Amino acid sequence: MPPPLILILEEEEHADKYLEQQLNRQGFKVVRSSRRIECRHLFEEANPDLTIIDSVKQDVRQELETAALLRQIDRSTPLFLIVHESSESKAIAALRAGFTDYFKRPLSYRELLDSIRRHLTLRRPAFATPPSKDPGREPAFITSTSGMLDLKKFLVKAAATDCNVLITGETGTGKELVAELIHWHSPRRHYPMVCINCAALPDSLLESELFGYERGAFTGAFASYPGKLRLAEGGTVLLDEIFEMSPPMQAKLLRALEFRKIYRLGGRKPIPLNIRYVAATNQDPERAMREGQLRQDLYYRLNVARIHLPPLRDRPADIPLLLQHFLEEMNHRYHRRVEEFSPELMALILSYAWPGNIRELRNLVEALFINLPPRVVTLAHIPDFFRPLLENQPHPQEERQRLLQALMTTNWNKSQAAAQLQWSRMTLYRKMAKYKISGSCDRGVALCKQE
């Protein structure tokens, strides 16, 4: 098998000869070029396993444009950027432009070589240990709305870059499913995916669960434990409800993200990590930062690719598709042949706000199968605890009046009105369109008088 080929694009010919020497000593084949203007042709002709762009300028706009150009040709080849002057905004811009990793001078060649090996393991699995997991079937992403279809296209692109991902959205909107999709579409799909619920454990246990511990590290540690981060080696870690971590624990996690290595409790030697981080939260990250619940440096490290999942009430067109999907799933599990919901029941379901989102919808369908429903499900078959929620929804005229009152008492401030009604802004706009309410304060007064 030929050695991995690394392409170096630089502004000055042989600007860093030591870098090439280090790469050659590790068994890599190196191709260098100072002709940045011809990089497209050179990239296509060389077909490198990894590309390094070495910049000496303070402004990296040209490097960002080069990354965008190369990503049009190939989205999977690891792309590294080396800069002489660094800043947090520059690093974020580089990662968002398509760079896989980012280094500043004075350069840590050991850190650079470690990162090259990690990414070549993903690019050419034969270069390191073989993969250990069958990725199975692609997780189902049920939607028909254009916004959600665009979101899926974006997450597939983000999956290929190996960057950190932050997923936001209300409880039950499918954040874990999106994380599974990112893992499935990434080069890490043959390696483990480990999910960690940061809200389920106190900091003392969370640290040992994340980083592991050595035998004898504390009372009851009769054997060493590698930790869940290490169990995901080569794969993906989902840090669910990450903002539930205390600031000191966030600082420890930040070190693991930055240096890609950990120390087990009671351990003295650093343990290298080759994992991808995906974080999820039902909170507003910017608000969490303002209130001191989230460290800014951790936020900027995670918020490279941002994915926000809208609540189910803002995409009612997906409800019939999701219901049919859950019916098929439960039919298969319980060996039934339930086919559909009655039109009257479907109308109630579509008008319900679904505060628990997709999870609540799925729980309802599963609860139906306890009493083995007939082929067509009606309101009479809905569980007793849930039926009042569907039956006691506000009359349209009452809801319209509540909406007008909230708009008028807030002087038609949409954000404040939505908060007063406990709706999202999208729900507020959808209801305004439904009841033909314009954005004019005078118009609202006129409508109220007509009522």
C-alpha positions as CSV (number, residue, x, y, z in Angstrom):
1,M,0.0,0.0,0.0
2,P,1.5,3.4,-1.0
3,P,2.1,5.9,1.9
4,P,-0.5,8.6,2.6
5,L,0.1,11.7,0.5
6,I,0.0,15.1,2.2
7,L,-0.3,18.3,0.1
8,I,1.2,21.5,1.6
9,L,0.1,24.8,0.1
10,E,2.2,27.7,1.2
11,E,2.9,31.3,0.3
12,E,6.7,31.1,0.4
13,E,8.5,28.1,-1.2
14,H,9.8,25.7,1.5
15,A,8.8,28.1,4.3
16,D,9.0,25.3,6.9
17,K,11.5,22.6,5.8
18,Y,11.3,21.1,9.3
19,L,7.6,20.3,8.8
20,E,8.4,18.3,5.7
21,Q,11.2,16.5,7.4
22,Q,8.9,15.5,10.3
23,L,6.2,14.2,7.9
24,N,8.8,12.2,5.9
25,R,10.1,10.6,9.1
26,Q,6.6,9.4,9.9
27,G,6.3,7.7,6.5
28,F,4.2,10.2,4.7
29,K,4.8,11.4,1.1
30,V,4.8,15.2,0.9
31,V,4.0,17.4,-2.1
32,R,4.6,21.1,-1.6
33,S,3.5,24.1,-3.7
34,S,3.7,27.8,-3.4
35,R,1.3,28.3,-6.4
36,R,-1.8,29.0,-4.4
37,I,-3.6,30.3,-7.5
38,E,-3.3,26.9,-9.2
39,C,-4.4,24.9,-6.1
40,R,-7.6,23.5,-7.7
41,H,-5.7,21.8,-10.5
42,L,-2.9,20.6,-8.1
43,F,-5.5,19.3,-5.6
44,E,-7.4,17.3,-8.3
45,E,-4.2,16.0,-9.8
46,A,-2.4,15.0,-6.6
47,N,-5.6,13.6,-4.9
48,P,-4.0,14.0,-1.4
49,D,-5.1,12.1,1.7
50,L,-4.7,15.3,3.7
51,T,-4.0,19.0,2.8
52,I,-2.2,21.7,4.9
53,I,-2.5,25.4,4.1
54,D,0.4,27.3,5.7
55,S,-0.3,31.1,6.0
56,V,2.0,33.9,7.1
57,K,-0.5,36.7,6.7
58,Q,-2.6,38.2,9.4
59,D,-5.7,38.3,7.1
60,V,-6.8,34.7,6.2
61,R,-9.6,35.6,3.8
62,Q,-7.7,34.1,0.9
63,E,-7.2,30.9,2.9
64,L,-10.9,30.7,3.7
65,E,-11.7,31.2,0.0
66,T,-9.2,28.4,-0.9
67,A,-10.9,26.1,1.6
68,A,-14.3,26.8,0.1
69,L,-12.9,26.1,-3.4
70,L,-11.3,22.8,-2.3
71,R,-14.5,21.7,-0.5
72,Q,-16.4,22.1,-3.7
73,I,-14.1,19.4,-5.2
74,D,-14.0,17.1,-2.2
75,R,-15.8,17.4,1.2
76,S,-14.1,14.5,2.9
77,T,-10.3,15.2,2.6
78,P,-8.9,16.6,5.9
79,L,-7.9,20.2,5.5
80,F,-5.6,21.9,8.0
81,L,-4.8,25.6,8.5
82,I,-1.6,26.9,10.0
83,V,-1.4,30.6,11.0
84,H,1.1,32.9,12.6
85,E,-1.4,35.0,14.4
86,S,-4.4,33.5,16.0
87,S,-7.7,34.6,17.5
88,E,-10.9,32.9,18.6
89,S,-12.9,34.5,15.8
90,K,-10.3,33.5,13.2
91,A,-10.4,29.9,14.5
92,I,-14.2,29.8,14.3
93,A,-14.2,31.3,10.8
94,A,-11.6,28.7,9.7
95,L,-13.6,25.7,11.0
96,R,-16.9,27.0,9.5
97,A,-15.2,27.5,6.1
98,G,-14.4,23.8,6.0
99,F,-11.1,23.4,7.7
100,T,-10.9,20.2,9.7
101,D,-8.2,21.4,12.2
102,Y,-6.4,24.7,13.0
103,F,-2.9,25.3,14.4
104,K,-0.9,28.4,15.2
105,R,2.8,29.1,15.4
106,P,5.0,28.5,17.2
107,L,3.9,25.0,16.0
108,S,3.6,21.9,18.2
109,Y,4.7,19.3,15.7
110,R,3.7,16.5,18.0
111,E,0.2,17.9,18.3
112,L,0.0,18.4,14.5
113,L,1.3,14.8,13.8
114,D,-1.2,13.4,16.3
115,S,-4.1,15.1,14.5
116,I,-2.8,14.0,11.1
117,R,-2.8,10.4,12.3
118,R,-6.3,10.7,13.8
119,H,-7.7,12.0,10.5
120,L,-5.9,9.6,8.3
121,T,-7.3,6.8,10.4
122,L,-10.7,8.1,9.3
123,R,-9.7,8.7,5.8
124,R,-7.8,5.3,5.4
125,P,-8.9,2.9,8.0
126,A,-6.2,0.5,7.0
127,F,-3.7,3.1,8.3
128,A,-4.6,2.2,11.8
129,T,-6.8,-0.2,13.8
130,P,-9.8,-1.7,11.8
131,P,-13.3,-0.4,12.4
132,S,-15.3,-2.2,15.0
133,K,-19.0,-1.4,14.4
134,D,-21.5,-2.0,11.7
135,P,-23.3,1.3,11.2
136,G,-26.6,-0.4,10.4
137,R,-29.5,1.4,8.7
138,E,-29.7,5.2,8.5
139,P,-31.9,6.6,11.3
140,A,-35.3,7.7,10.0
141,F,-35.7,11.4,9.6
142,I,-39.5,11.9,9.0
143,T,-40.4,15.3,7.5
144,S,-42.0,16.9,4.4
145,T,-41.3,20.6,5.3
146,S,-38.8,22.5,3.3
147,G,-37.1,23.9,6.4
148,M,-36.5,20.5,7.9
149,L,-35.3,19.1,4.6
150,D,-32.8,21.9,4.3
151,L,-31.7,21.2,7.9
152,K,-31.0,17.6,6.9
153,K,-28.9,18.7,4.0
154,F,-26.9,20.9,6.3
155,L,-26.3,18.2,8.9
156,V,-25.0,15.8,6.2
157,K,-22.5,18.5,5.2
158,A,-21.5,19.1,8.8
159,A,-21.1,15.4,9.4
160,A,-18.4,15.2,6.7
161,T,-16.2,17.9,8.2
162,D,-15.6,16.3,11.6
163,C,-16.3,19.6,13.3
164,N,-18.0,20.0,16.7
165,V,-21.8,20.4,16.5
166,L,-24.2,22.1,18.9
167,I,-27.8,21.0,18.6
168,T,-30.5,23.1,20.3
169,G,-34.3,22.6,20.6
170,E,-37.1,22.0,23.0
171,T,-37.4,18.7,24.8
172,G,-38.6,15.9,22.6
173,T,-37.8,17.6,19.2
174,G,-35.3,14.8,18.2
175,K,-31.9,16.1,19.2
176,E,-30.5,12.6,19.8
177,L,-31.8,11.4,16.5
178,V,-30.0,14.3,14.7
179,A,-26.8,13.3,16.6
180,E,-27.2,9.7,15.4
181,L,-27.7,11.0,11.8
182,I,-24.5,13.1,12.1
183,H,-22.6,10.1,13.3
184,W,-24.1,7.8,10.6
185,H,-23.1,10.2,7.8
186,S,-19.6,10.9,9.1
187,P,-16.4,9.0,8.4
188,R,-16.6,7.7,12.0
189,R,-19.8,5.7,11.3
190,H,-18.0,2.4,11.7
191,Y,-16.8,3.3,15.2
192,P,-18.9,3.6,18.4
193,M,-21.3,6.4,19.3
194,V,-21.7,7.0,23.0
195,C,-24.5,9.1,24.5
196,I,-23.9,10.8,27.9
197,N,-26.7,12.5,29.8
198,C,-24.9,15.3,31.6
199,A,-28.1,16.1,33.7
200,A,-28.4,12.6,35.1
201,L,-25.3,12.6,37.2
202,P,-23.7,14.9,39.8
203,D,-20.3,16.3,39.0
204,S,-18.4,13.8,41.1
205,L,-19.8,10.9,39.2
206,L,-19.9,12.7,35.9
207,E,-16.1,13.2,36.0
208,S,-15.4,9.5,36.6
209,E,-18.0,8.6,33.9
210,L,-16.4,10.9,31.3
211,F,-12.7,10.4,32.1
212,G,-12.6,7.1,33.8
213,Y,-10.5,6.1,36.8
214,E,-7.6,3.9,37.9
215,R,-7.9,1.1,40.4
216,G,-7.7,2.4,43.9
217,A,-8.5,6.0,42.9
218,F,-11.2,6.1,45.5
219,T,-13.1,3.8,47.9
220,G,-14.8,1.2,45.9
221,A,-12.6,1.5,42.7
222,F,-11.6,-2.2,42.7
223,A,-10.8,-2.1,39.0
224,S,-9.9,0.6,36.5
225,Y,-12.6,2.0,34.2
226,P,-11.7,3.6,30.8
227,G,-14.5,6.2,30.9
228,K,-17.1,6.9,28.3
229,L,-15.0,9.3,26.3
230,R,-12.4,6.5,25.8
231,L,-15.1,4.0,25.0
232,A,-16.1,6.2,22.0
233,E,-12.5,6.1,20.6
234,G,-12.6,6.7,16.9
235,G,-16.3,7.5,17.0
236,T,-18.7,10.2,18.3
237,V,-19.8,11.4,21.8
238,L,-23.1,13.0,22.4
239,L,-23.1,15.3,25.4
240,D,-26.8,15.7,26.1
241,E,-28.0,18.6,28.3
242,I,-24.4,19.8,28.4
243,F,-25.4,23.1,30.1
244,E,-26.4,21.1,33.2
245,M,-22.7,20.7,34.0
246,S,-21.2,23.0,36.6
247,P,-18.7,25.6,35.4
248,P,-15.7,23.7,37.0
249,M,-16.8,20.5,35.1
250,Q,-17.2,22.5,31.9
251,A,-13.6,23.7,32.3
252,K,-12.3,20.1,32.6
253,L,-14.3,19.1,29.5
254,L,-12.9,22.1,27.6
255,R,-9.4,20.9,28.3
256,A,-10.3,17.5,26.8
257,L,-11.7,19.2,23.7
258,E,-8.7,21.5,23.2
259,F,-5.9,19.0,23.9
260,R,-7.6,15.8,22.8
261,K,-6.4,13.9,25.8
262,I,-7.6,13.2,29.3
263,Y,-6.3,12.1,32.7
264,R,-8.3,9.4,34.5
265,L,-9.0,9.9,38.2
266,G,-5.9,8.6,40.0
267,G,-4.0,8.5,36.8
268,R,-0.7,10.2,36.0
269,K,-0.3,9.6,32.3
270,P,-2.3,11.5,29.6
271,I,-4.5,9.3,27.4
272,P,-5.0,10.5,23.8
273,L,-8.5,10.8,22.4
274,N,-9.7,10.5,18.8
275,I,-13.4,11.4,19.1
276,R,-15.9,13.8,17.6
277,Y,-18.1,15.9,20.0
278,V,-21.8,16.6,19.5
279,A,-23.5,18.6,22.3
280,A,-27.3,19.0,22.8
281,T,-29.3,21.3,25.0
282,N,-33.0,22.5,25.4
283,Q,-31.7,25.9,26.7
284,D,-30.9,29.1,24.9
285,P,-27.0,29.1,24.7
286,E,-26.7,32.8,24.5
287,R,-29.0,33.3,27.5
288,A,-27.1,30.6,29.4
289,M,-23.9,32.5,28.9
290,R,-25.4,35.8,30.1
291,E,-26.6,34.1,33.2
292,G,-23.3,32.4,33.9
293,Q,-24.5,28.8,33.4
294,L,-22.3,28.3,30.3
295,R,-18.6,29.2,29.9
296,Q,-18.0,31.3,26.8
297,D,-14.8,29.4,25.8
298,L,-16.7,26.1,25.9
299,Y,-19.6,27.6,23.9
300,Y,-17.2,28.9,21.2
301,R,-15.5,25.5,21.0
302,L,-18.8,23.6,20.5
303,N,-20.7,26.2,18.4
304,V,-19.0,25.5,15.1
305,A,-21.9,23.8,13.3
306,R,-25.2,25.0,14.9
307,I,-28.4,23.0,14.3
308,H,-31.7,24.2,15.8
309,L,-34.7,21.9,15.8
310,P,-38.1,23.7,15.7
311,P,-40.9,22.5,17.9
312,L,-43.6,20.2,16.4
313,R,-46.3,22.9,16.8
314,D,-44.3,25.0,14.2
315,R,-44.4,22.2,11.6
316,P,-47.9,20.6,11.8
317,A,-47.5,19.2,8.3
318,D,-45.1,16.6,9.7
319,I,-47.6,15.3,12.2
320,P,-49.5,12.9,9.8
321,L,-46.2,11.5,8.5
322,L,-44.9,11.0,12.0
323,L,-48.2,9.3,13.1
324,Q,-48.0,6.9,10.2
325,H,-44.4,6.1,10.9
326,F,-45.2,5.4,14.6
327,L,-48.2,3.3,13.6
328,E,-46.0,1.1,11.4
329,E,-43.4,0.8,14.1
330,M,-46.0,-0.3,16.7
331,N,-47.8,-2.6,14.3
332,H,-44.6,-4.4,13.7
333,R,-43.8,-4.6,17.4
334,Y,-47.3,-5.7,18.6
335,H,-48.3,-7.6,15.4
336,R,-51.4,-5.4,14.7
337,R,-52.9,-3.8,11.6
338,V,-53.9,-0.4,12.8
339,E,-54.2,1.8,9.6
340,E,-55.2,5.3,10.4
341,F,-56.8,7.9,12.6
342,S,-60.4,9.1,12.0
343,P,-60.7,12.5,10.4
344,E,-62.3,14.0,13.6
345,L,-59.4,12.7,15.7
346,M,-56.8,13.9,13.2
347,A,-58.3,17.4,13.3
348,L,-57.9,17.5,17.1
349,I,-54.4,16.1,16.9
350,L,-53.4,18.8,14.4
351,S,-54.8,21.6,16.5
352,Y,-53.0,20.4,19.7
353,A,-49.8,22.3,20.7
354,W,-47.7,19.2,21.6
355,P,-45.6,20.7,24.3
356,G,-43.7,17.4,24.5
357,N,-43.1,17.5,20.8
358,I,-42.3,14.3,18.9
359,R,-41.6,12.3,22.0
360,E,-45.1,13.1,23.3
361,L,-46.7,12.1,20.0
362,R,-44.8,8.8,19.9
363,N,-45.9,8.1,23.5
364,L,-49.5,8.6,22.6
365,V,-49.3,6.1,19.7
366,E,-47.6,3.6,21.9
367,A,-50.2,4.0,24.7
368,L,-52.9,3.3,22.1
369,F,-51.6,-0.2,21.6
370,I,-52.0,-1.2,25.3
371,N,-55.8,-1.7,24.6
372,L,-55.2,-3.1,21.1
373,P,-57.0,-0.5,19.0
374,P,-59.1,-1.4,15.9
375,R,-58.1,-0.6,12.3
376,V,-59.3,3.0,12.5
377,V,-58.5,4.9,15.8
378,T,-61.1,7.4,17.1
379,L,-61.2,9.7,20.0
380,A,-62.8,7.0,22.1
381,H,-59.7,4.9,21.8
382,I,-57.4,7.7,23.2
383,P,-56.2,7.0,26.7
384,D,-58.2,8.6,29.5
385,F,-55.3,10.7,30.7
386,F,-54.8,12.3,27.3
387,R,-58.3,12.7,26.0
388,P,-59.1,15.9,28.0
389,L,-56.0,17.6,26.5
390,L,-57.4,17.1,23.0
391,E,-61.0,17.9,23.8
392,N,-60.5,21.0,26.0
393,Q,-58.5,23.0,23.5
394,P,-59.5,26.7,23.2
395,H,-62.2,27.6,20.7
396,P,-60.7,29.4,17.6
397,Q,-62.6,32.6,18.5
398,E,-61.3,32.6,22.0
399,E,-57.8,31.9,20.9
400,R,-58.0,34.7,18.4
401,Q,-59.2,37.1,21.1
402,R,-56.3,36.0,23.4
403,L,-53.9,36.6,20.6
404,L,-55.2,40.1,19.9
405,Q,-55.2,41.0,23.6
406,A,-51.6,39.9,24.0
407,L,-50.5,41.9,21.0
408,M,-52.3,45.0,22.2
409,T,-51.0,44.8,25.8
410,T,-47.5,44.5,24.5
411,N,-47.9,47.3,22.0
412,W,-47.6,44.8,19.2
413,N,-44.2,43.6,20.3
414,K,-44.2,40.1,18.8
415,S,-41.5,38.7,21.1
416,Q,-43.2,39.9,24.2
417,A,-46.6,38.7,23.0
418,A,-45.3,35.2,22.2
419,A,-43.7,35.0,25.7
420,Q,-47.0,36.1,27.3
421,L,-48.9,33.4,25.4
422,Q,-46.1,30.9,26.0
423,W,-45.7,30.4,22.3
424,S,-42.7,30.5,20.0
425,R,-42.4,33.4,17.6
426,M,-43.1,31.0,14.7
427,T,-46.3,29.9,16.4
428,L,-47.4,33.5,16.9
429,Y,-46.8,34.3,13.2
430,R,-48.7,31.2,12.1
431,K,-51.7,32.1,14.3
432,M,-51.7,35.7,13.1
433,A,-51.8,34.3,9.5
434,K,-54.5,31.8,10.5
435,Y,-56.8,34.5,12.0
436,K,-55.8,37.1,9.3
437,I,-54.3,39.6,11.8
438,S,-51.9,42.1,10.3
439,G,-48.9,43.6,11.9
440,S,-50.5,47.0,12.4
441,C,-51.4,48.2,15.9
442,D,-54.3,50.4,14.4
443,R,-55.6,47.3,12.6
444,G,-55.5,45.3,15.8
445,V,-57.6,48.0,17.6
446,A,-60.1,47.9,14.7
447,L,-60.4,44.2,14.9
448,C,-61.0,44.3,18.6
449,K,-63.8,46.8,18.2
450,Q,-65.5,44.7,15.6
451,E,-65.5,41.8,18.1
